[in-house]
Amino acid sequence: MKQRNYFINKNHFFPEDNKQSPDEKSKSSVRVSGEIDQHQSLQDGLQRNQYLSQNEPGIEQGRSDLQQGQQPMEQFQRADPQNEQEQLMKEQHQSQIQQHLDVEERNYMCITLLLYRVGLVKLRQFFINEWNSLGDFAPWTDCPQNGADLLRKFKPLSYEIPKVRSGDSRTWDISILIRVLLSSWPPLVSESDLVNSLKCLREIRNQICHTGSGRIESSEFTIMYDDVCSALMAFGASSKDFREVVEAVQQPWKDLSAIVKHFASQDEDILGGFYKVNEKLDQLHKKVDRVEKSQQELQKTVEEIKQSQSDQLQQKEAILQEQSGLREDIEELRKDQQKGQEKLLIEIKKRRHKLTKSISSNEDVELYSKNLKENLTSCKG
């Protein structure tokens, strides 16, 4: 996906992709009112595209700072060599999840936060200021009397009646605020530029509510982002407001989820898309859990194999030691046997020598006896 750059002028953010041609400049204009960050008063009817043609890079720096802030933690997590491979696998799975949420789903969250983190606050304050400036009724203090007074000027839809009657504008969603501003009589907003901006916000709010998937394609998002920012500037939104939204959208899903639920808590239609994204994320996390469980089982098997190999190695070493001992015993027995054989040979030689001497003695006796007999015989003759 092509990386989108943002640029800033007079403290307002717009996507660079949304620069309009000179022909388009003549077709649209938005009145910018209110005091912005440097308290510069802008002329009524200033065309929206005058901002688009003069803006400078801004949001990318915030995203870069955010990424740099995450690097030390990532380095710390990878510092342990024993968990390096496991951590790398987890980071890969988390990266896959973030990739799923970094495009169309985060586009949805960005527009939602623009409407509810910025738009709801600005429109509510604008409504209170306009109400108090008319002076027809008591100042607006979010009390039931305010609700009763408003019902004399405005006819809400049936499901809007309880919230309008309460007079507590803090419980209103952006659709109620827009209807109050557009449909009260006499009208609270009469300038055509402001009316067009409110209608633009209403149309985009309804559009994202009806997506049903919690996703906005990138090509559609660039147009929405431009239109929402332009409309919100007419009610005093500033670059700081837009920057906070962009930075929030870059947060990890857990943090972003809490932010969206907080600011859009009054609009069930908006939350429907959020729940859709949340459901998808849960499915992804379940897949990750299954993969991690498989990895743990595989790791356990590997450890068992390693242990088995270690045991076999120890057994082999024990056998080798026993074999070495047997060799020593055999060698000792061989030496003892050799010594015994040598002793036996010596003893045999000794006995043979004795026997030979004994035999020699017997032969001498016999020879002497024979000679004696012969001598006796000769004497008798």
JOSULHU-V202809 format. One record per backbone hydrogen bond with DSSP energy under -0.5 kcal/mol. CO is the residue of the C=O (numbers start at 0). NH is the residue of the N-H. Records with the same first field share a line. If there is no record, write none. Layout:
CO=NH ; NH
This chain:
4=15
5=57
6=13
7=55
8=11
10=238
11=8
13=6
14=17
15=18
20=24
21=25
23=26 ; 27
24=27
30=32
32=235
33=35
35=38
38=40
39=35 ; 41
42=31 ; 45
45=29
46=49 ; 50
47=50 ; 51
48=52
50=53 ; 54
55=7
57=60 ; 61
58=62
59=63
60=64
61=65
62=66
63=67
64=68
65=69
66=70
67=71
69=73
70=74
71=75
72=76
73=77
75=78
78=80
79=82
80=83
82=86
83=87
84=88
85=89
86=90
87=91
88=92
89=93
90=94
91=95
92=96
93=97
94=98
95=99
96=100
97=101
99=104
102=106
103=107 ; 215
104=108
105=109
106=110
107=111
108=112
109=113
110=114
111=115
112=116 ; 117
113=118
114=119
117=121
118=122
119=123
120=124
121=125
122=126
123=127
124=128
125=129
126=130
127=131
128=132
129=133
130=134
142=145 ; 146
143=147
144=148
145=149
146=150
147=151
148=151
149=152 ; 153
152=184
153=155
156=159 ; 160
157=160
159=163
160=164
161=165
162=166 ; 167
163=166
166=168
167=170
168=171
172=176
173=177
174=178
175=179
176=180
177=181
178=182
179=183
180=187 ; 188
190=194
191=195
192=196
193=197
194=198
195=199
196=200
197=201
198=202
199=203
200=204
201=205
202=206
203=207
204=208
205=209
207=210
216=220
217=221
218=222
219=223
220=224
221=225
222=226
223=227
224=228
225=229
226=230
227=231
228=232
229=233
230=233
231=234 ; 236
232=235
237=241
238=242
239=243
240=244
241=245
242=246
243=247
244=248
245=249
247=250
251=255
252=256
253=257
254=258
255=259
256=260
257=261
258=262
259=263
261=264
263=266
265=267
266=270
267=271
268=272
269=272 ; 273
270=274
271=275
272=276
273=277
274=278
275=279
276=280
277=281
278=282
279=283
280=284
281=285
282=286
283=287
284=288
285=289
286=290
287=291
288=292
289=293
290=294
291=295
292=296
293=297
294=298
295=299
296=300
297=301
298=302
299=303
300=304
301=305
302=306
303=307
304=308
305=309
306=310
307=311
308=312
309=313
310=314
311=315
312=316
313=317
314=318
315=319
316=320
317=321
318=322
319=323
320=324
321=325
322=326
323=327
324=328
325=329
326=330
327=331
328=332
329=333
330=334
331=335
332=336
333=337
334=338
335=339
336=340
337=341
338=342
339=343
340=344
341=345
342=346
343=347
344=348
345=349
346=350
347=351
348=352
349=353
350=354
351=355
352=356
353=357
354=358
355=359
356=360
357=361
358=362
359=363
360=364
361=365
362=366
363=367
364=368
365=369
366=370
367=371
368=372
369=373
370=374
371=375
372=376
373=377
374=378
375=379
376=380
